[in-house]
Amino acid sequence: MTILSVNEALKSVIADSGRTQTWVITRVNSINPNVNMTKNKLCSALNGKRKITGDEFIALCKALEINPDSIAEMVIGTKERK
């Protein structure tokens, strides 16, 4: 079982969903405009160059229609993405 970081787990979920980063950014900003997600912010976060805030994390999970617990399970090593 591979243990991932939060950014790696989110990157995996986005890739597995077939969604584009542009779609994710648009959806995140429609869910919580205060996040003000940009391509630079998302790419930096997914590549581990910046931390994801709690508000961003929740908006990303809602945008991707996933339970935040599923990311936590991937991070602590109790669940793998199919």
Secondary structure as UniProt FT lines:
FT   HELIX           6..17
FT   HELIX           21..31
FT   HELIX           33..35
FT   HELIX           39..46
FT   TURN            47..48
FT   HELIX           54..63
FT   TURN            64..65
FT   HELIX           68..76
//
